[in-house]
Amino acid sequence: MDFSKKDWLEKVSHVAQVGGIETSVLDNGRGRGTRIAWINTGTGLRFKVVIDRAMDIADAYFNQFNLSWISKLGVTAPQPFSDKGADWLRTFGGGLLVTCGLTHVGGPEADVFGSRGLHDQISNIPAEIIHIKQPDLLNGDLEISITGRILQGHPLGHYIELIRTIRCYLGDPTIHIEDVVQNVGNMDAPHLLLYHFNFGWPLVDAGTELLWNGKWLPRESGESNKIFKAGYDFKTCQEPREDHRGAGEEAVFISPKSDQKGNSHCGLFNEKLGFAVALTFKKEQLPWLTNWQHWGPGEYVTGLEPGTNPPLGQKMMRERKELIFLKPQEKKVYQLSLSILDTLEEIQVFKDNM
């Protein structure tokens, strides 16, 4: 629907007839008491923001089709002390987006600077809502947005603040994410950030095309590398694999190409469903992309994960002298968008620009 035209306006009583944002609280199961916000773009794209989980995104749909992978756990209430070893997995509900960081991304590790659990703390921290905006139909303002503040840290240590805005516009099947990360403490703070986008069936199915270009390096080596090797079609999603039951998985680290505007692109195209998901981010801000493939029976997912670094941990990035440090009051801005492309013409244009 073209919401710039107003021939429909006299037929609408409430913005909820066409789209907008609705906040609520889950009241059952593992997510009981968790604040959420449903956003409807009026285009068939609608999704659930989990306010109490760093404003990450759980369920997401385009028309009748699910986009995200949801683990068997589903939405779990935040557990801020799930930051030891692999405890992070105990609350990993999947979802369209899980944020990893803000000081570490990768597996559990320890060194002289401390111990760090899998993917750090941010996704288990509730947001303080700063602003919610509904569309103003009468005045032609089509913006839908929610902004929240998430603070990671503790006294006598690092304090890093994330201000997250998720913005959409009625009539446009696009999610815009803008994150402002600032060191609000009084000493230099290490900084790593990964956007763990998780895609599932029916978008992800045997034959779905993975769209990314750039130099790549497999995470696994030797006999453990069964997928990401020359001659193997690792850009086409597979049927479930027996060797991916349980902890079976593989990943590849990519230095994605960028276009003339400095944007990098990746996504998925399911020809049978007739649409693609396009993810766009700034190469300067997020120079790395990880493609995670886990084709377990009943646990069938692939991830496209832009990041400041490959998810190899703070320790290795420090040893390589690639670890980012934020000085007190220093901030970094990250901008990403996820769009639905449902015409062959725009899908081809997206592919050509990768």
C-alpha positions as CSV (number, residue, x, y, z in Angstrom):
1,M,0.0,0.0,0.0
2,D,1.2,3.5,-0.8
3,F,0.8,5.4,2.4
4,S,1.9,8.7,0.8
5,K,-1.6,8.8,-0.8
6,K,-4.5,9.8,1.4
7,D,-7.4,8.3,-0.5
8,W,-7.7,5.7,2.2
9,L,-7.5,8.1,5.2
10,E,-11.2,8.6,5.6
11,K,-11.7,4.8,5.9
12,V,-9.3,4.4,8.9
13,S,-10.3,5.1,12.5
14,H,-7.1,3.9,14.3
15,V,-3.5,3.6,13.3
16,A,-3.5,-0.1,14.4
17,Q,-5.6,-0.8,11.2
18,V,-2.5,-0.1,9.1
19,G,0.5,-0.5,11.4
20,G,2.4,0.9,14.3
21,I,3.9,-0.3,17.5
22,E,2.3,-2.0,20.5
23,T,4.1,-2.8,23.8
24,S,3.1,-5.6,26.2
25,V,4.4,-8.0,28.8
26,L,4.7,-11.8,28.3
27,D,2.8,-13.7,31.0
28,N,3.7,-17.3,30.6
29,G,6.6,-19.7,30.4
30,R,10.3,-18.8,30.4
31,G,9.6,-15.3,29.2
32,R,7.1,-14.4,31.9
33,G,7.4,-10.8,32.9
34,T,9.5,-9.9,29.9
35,R,8.6,-6.6,28.1
36,I,8.1,-6.7,24.3
37,A,7.1,-4.4,21.5
38,W,5.4,-5.6,18.3
39,I,6.1,-3.4,15.2
40,N,3.9,-3.7,12.1
41,T,5.1,-1.9,9.0
42,G,1.8,-2.3,7.1
43,T,3.7,-4.1,4.4
44,G,3.5,-7.7,5.6
45,L,6.7,-7.2,7.6
46,R,6.1,-7.4,11.4
47,F,8.4,-8.3,14.2
48,K,8.8,-8.5,18.0
49,V,11.3,-6.4,19.9
50,V,12.3,-7.9,23.2
51,I,12.8,-4.8,25.3
52,D,14.2,-6.7,28.3
53,R,16.8,-8.4,26.1
54,A,18.8,-5.4,24.9
55,M,15.9,-4.6,22.4
56,D,16.9,-7.6,20.3
57,I,14.4,-9.0,17.8
58,A,12.7,-12.4,18.3
59,D,9.8,-13.4,16.0
60,A,9.8,-11.8,12.5
61,Y,7.4,-12.4,9.6
62,F,6.8,-11.4,6.0
63,N,3.2,-12.0,5.1
64,Q,2.6,-15.6,6.3
65,F,6.2,-16.6,6.2
66,N,8.5,-16.8,9.2
67,L,11.9,-15.2,8.8
68,S,13.8,-16.0,12.0
69,W,15.0,-19.1,13.8
70,I,13.6,-19.6,17.2
71,S,15.4,-22.0,19.5
72,K,13.4,-24.5,21.6
73,L,13.8,-22.1,24.5
74,G,12.0,-19.2,22.9
75,V,12.1,-15.9,24.6
76,T,13.6,-16.2,28.1
77,A,13.6,-13.5,30.8
78,P,17.0,-11.8,31.1
79,Q,19.5,-13.5,33.3
80,P,22.3,-10.9,33.8
81,F,24.6,-13.4,35.5
82,S,24.6,-15.8,32.6
83,D,28.0,-14.6,31.7
84,K,30.2,-17.5,32.8
85,G,31.5,-20.2,30.5
86,A,28.8,-21.2,28.0
87,D,25.9,-20.2,30.3
88,W,24.8,-17.7,27.5
89,L,23.4,-20.7,25.6
90,R,20.9,-21.4,28.5
91,T,19.1,-18.2,27.5
92,F,19.7,-18.2,23.7
93,G,16.3,-18.1,22.3
94,G,17.5,-17.4,18.8
95,G,15.3,-14.8,17.1
96,L,16.0,-12.5,14.2
97,L,18.7,-10.6,16.1
98,V,20.8,-11.3,19.2
99,T,23.4,-8.7,20.1
100,C,26.8,-10.0,21.2
101,G,29.3,-7.9,23.2
102,L,30.0,-5.2,24.2
103,T,33.5,-6.1,25.3
104,H,33.8,-9.7,24.0
105,V,32.4,-11.8,21.2
106,G,33.3,-15.5,20.8
107,G,33.8,-18.5,23.1
108,P,34.6,-18.5,26.8
109,E,38.1,-17.5,27.7
110,A,40.4,-16.2,30.4
111,D,43.6,-14.2,30.5
112,V,45.4,-11.8,32.8
113,F,42.7,-9.2,32.1
114,G,39.9,-11.4,33.4
115,S,37.5,-14.2,32.4
116,R,34.7,-13.8,29.8
117,G,31.7,-16.0,29.0
118,L,30.4,-16.8,25.6
119,H,29.3,-13.6,23.7
120,D,29.4,-11.4,26.8
121,Q,26.5,-9.8,28.7
122,I,24.6,-7.3,26.6
123,S,21.8,-9.6,25.4
124,N,20.8,-10.3,29.0
125,I,20.4,-6.7,30.0
126,P,17.0,-4.9,30.0
127,A,16.6,-1.6,28.2
128,E,15.3,1.6,29.7
129,I,12.8,3.0,27.2
130,I,13.6,6.6,26.2
131,H,11.1,7.1,23.4
132,I,8.3,5.4,21.5
133,K,6.8,7.0,18.4
134,Q,3.6,6.1,16.6
135,P,2.8,7.2,13.0
136,D,0.8,10.4,12.7
137,L,-1.5,9.5,9.8
138,L,-3.4,12.9,9.6
139,N,-0.1,14.8,9.2
140,G,1.6,12.3,6.9
141,D,4.3,11.3,9.4
142,L,4.9,7.6,8.7
143,E,7.7,6.9,11.2
144,I,7.5,4.1,13.8
145,S,10.3,4.0,16.3
146,I,11.5,2.8,19.7
147,T,14.6,4.0,21.5
148,G,16.1,2.5,24.6
149,R,19.2,2.7,26.8
150,I,21.1,-0.4,27.9
151,L,24.0,-0.1,30.3
152,Q,26.7,-2.8,30.7
153,G,29.2,-2.7,33.5
154,H,29.7,-2.4,37.2
155,P,31.3,-0.1,39.8
156,L,35.1,-0.1,39.9
157,G,35.0,-1.5,36.3
158,H,34.0,-0.6,32.8
159,Y,30.7,1.2,32.0
160,I,29.5,1.0,28.4
161,E,26.2,2.4,27.3
162,L,24.2,1.3,24.2
163,I,21.5,3.7,22.9
164,R,19.5,1.6,20.4
165,T,16.9,3.0,18.0
166,I,14.8,0.7,15.9
167,R,12.9,2.6,13.2
168,C,10.5,1.7,10.4
169,Y,8.1,3.6,8.1
170,L,4.6,2.6,7.1
171,G,4.6,1.2,3.6
172,D,8.3,0.3,3.6
173,P,9.3,-3.3,4.5
174,T,12.6,-2.3,6.1
175,I,14.0,-2.4,9.7
176,H,16.5,0.4,10.4
177,I,18.8,-0.1,13.5
178,E,21.0,2.6,14.8
179,D,23.2,1.9,17.8
180,V,25.3,4.5,19.6
181,V,27.9,2.8,21.9
182,Q,29.6,5.1,24.4
183,N,32.2,4.6,27.1
184,V,30.5,6.3,30.0
185,G,33.1,5.1,32.5
186,N,36.3,6.7,33.7
187,M,38.9,4.4,32.0
188,D,39.6,2.9,28.6
189,A,37.2,0.0,27.8
190,P,37.7,-2.8,25.3
191,H,35.0,-3.0,22.7
192,L,33.8,-5.9,20.4
193,L,30.3,-6.1,18.9
194,L,28.5,-8.7,16.8
195,Y,25.0,-8.6,15.3
196,H,23.9,-12.3,15.4
197,F,21.1,-12.4,12.8
198,N,19.5,-15.9,12.8
199,F,17.3,-17.1,9.9
200,G,15.1,-20.1,9.9
201,W,12.4,-22.1,8.0
202,P,10.6,-21.5,5.7
203,L,12.8,-18.6,4.5
204,V,15.8,-21.0,5.1
205,D,15.2,-24.2,3.2
206,A,17.1,-26.6,1.0
207,G,17.9,-24.5,-2.1
208,T,17.7,-21.1,-0.4
209,E,20.6,-19.0,-1.8
210,L,23.0,-17.3,0.7
211,L,24.1,-13.9,-0.7
212,W,27.5,-12.6,0.3
213,N,30.7,-11.7,-1.5
214,G,34.2,-11.2,-0.2
215,K,37.4,-12.9,0.9
216,W,36.7,-15.7,3.3
217,L,38.4,-18.0,5.7
218,P,36.8,-21.0,7.4
219,R,36.7,-21.2,11.2
220,E,37.3,-24.9,11.2
221,S,40.4,-26.6,9.7
222,G,41.4,-30.1,8.5
223,E,38.8,-32.8,8.8
224,S,36.6,-30.5,10.8
225,N,36.1,-28.3,7.8
226,K,33.3,-30.1,5.9
227,I,31.5,-27.2,4.3
228,F,33.6,-24.1,3.7
229,K,36.1,-25.4,1.2
230,A,36.9,-25.0,-2.5
231,G,34.5,-26.8,-4.7
232,Y,31.7,-27.1,-2.1
233,D,28.5,-25.2,-2.7
234,F,28.3,-23.6,0.8
235,K,26.2,-20.7,-0.5
236,T,23.2,-22.9,-1.0
237,C,21.2,-24.0,2.1
238,Q,21.2,-27.7,2.7
239,E,18.8,-30.4,4.0
240,P,19.3,-31.3,7.7
241,R,22.6,-33.1,8.4
242,E,23.1,-35.9,10.8
243,D,26.6,-34.6,11.7
244,H,25.0,-31.4,12.9
245,R,23.0,-33.0,15.7
246,G,23.9,-31.5,19.0
247,A,27.0,-29.2,18.7
248,G,27.6,-29.8,15.0
249,E,28.1,-26.5,13.2
250,E,30.6,-24.6,11.0
251,A,31.3,-21.0,10.4
252,V,33.3,-18.8,7.9
253,F,34.8,-15.4,8.5
254,I,34.3,-12.9,5.6
255,S,35.7,-9.6,4.7
256,P,32.7,-8.4,2.7
257,K,33.0,-6.3,-0.4
258,S,31.5,-2.8,-0.3
259,D,29.8,-0.5,-2.8
260,Q,30.7,3.0,-3.9
261,K,28.8,4.4,-0.9
262,G,30.8,2.2,1.5
263,N,27.9,-0.2,2.2
264,S,28.4,-4.0,2.5
265,H,25.5,-6.3,1.7
266,C,24.4,-9.8,2.4
267,G,21.2,-11.7,2.5
268,L,19.1,-14.8,1.5
269,F,16.9,-15.5,-1.5
270,N,14.2,-18.2,-1.4
271,E,13.1,-18.5,-5.0
272,K,10.2,-20.8,-4.1
273,L,8.7,-18.2,-1.8
274,G,9.5,-15.3,-4.2
275,F,11.3,-12.9,-1.9
276,A,14.7,-12.1,-0.5
277,V,16.0,-10.6,2.8
278,A,18.7,-8.0,2.3
279,L,21.0,-6.9,5.1
280,T,23.0,-3.7,4.6
281,F,25.7,-2.2,6.9
282,K,28.6,0.2,6.8
283,K,31.9,-1.5,6.0
284,E,33.8,1.1,7.9
285,Q,31.8,0.4,11.0
286,L,31.4,-3.4,10.7
287,P,34.3,-4.7,8.5
288,W,33.6,-8.4,9.2
289,L,30.8,-10.8,8.4
290,T,30.4,-14.3,9.8
291,N,28.2,-17.0,8.2
292,W,27.2,-19.6,10.7
293,Q,25.7,-22.8,9.4
294,H,24.0,-25.3,11.8
295,W,21.8,-27.8,9.9
296,G,20.8,-29.9,12.8
297,P,17.6,-31.9,12.5
298,G,15.0,-30.0,14.4
299,E,17.5,-27.2,15.0
300,Y,18.0,-25.8,11.5
301,V,19.5,-22.4,11.2
302,T,21.9,-20.2,9.4
303,G,23.3,-16.9,10.7
304,L,24.6,-13.8,9.0
305,E,26.6,-11.8,11.5
306,P,28.2,-8.4,10.8
307,G,30.7,-7.4,13.4
308,T,33.6,-5.2,14.4
309,N,35.8,-8.3,14.4
310,P,35.5,-12.0,13.7
311,P,34.0,-13.7,16.9
312,L,37.4,-15.1,18.1
313,G,37.4,-13.4,21.5
314,Q,38.9,-10.4,23.2
315,K,42.1,-12.4,24.0
316,M,43.0,-13.1,20.4
317,M,42.0,-9.6,19.2
318,R,44.3,-8.2,21.9
319,E,47.2,-10.5,20.8
320,R,46.7,-9.4,17.1
321,K,46.5,-5.8,18.2
322,E,43.1,-5.5,16.6
323,L,41.1,-4.9,19.8
324,I,39.1,-1.7,19.8
325,F,39.4,0.5,22.9
326,L,37.0,3.3,23.7
327,K,38.4,6.2,25.7
328,P,36.1,7.7,28.4
329,Q,33.2,9.5,26.7
330,E,34.2,8.2,23.3
331,K,31.4,6.8,21.2
332,K,30.9,4.8,18.1
333,V,27.8,4.7,15.8
334,Y,26.6,1.5,14.0
335,Q,23.9,1.5,11.3
336,L,22.2,-1.5,9.7
337,S,19.1,-2.1,7.8
338,L,17.2,-5.3,6.9
339,S,14.8,-5.1,4.0
340,I,12.3,-7.4,2.2
341,L,12.8,-7.6,-1.6
342,D,9.8,-9.2,-3.3
343,T,10.3,-8.4,-7.0
344,L,12.8,-10.1,-9.3
345,E,14.1,-6.8,-10.5
346,E,15.0,-5.4,-7.1
347,I,16.5,-8.8,-6.1
348,Q,18.7,-8.7,-9.1
349,V,19.8,-5.1,-8.4
350,F,20.7,-6.1,-4.9
351,K,22.8,-9.0,-6.2
352,D,24.5,-6.8,-8.7
353,N,25.5,-4.3,-6.0
354,M,27.1,-6.9,-3.7
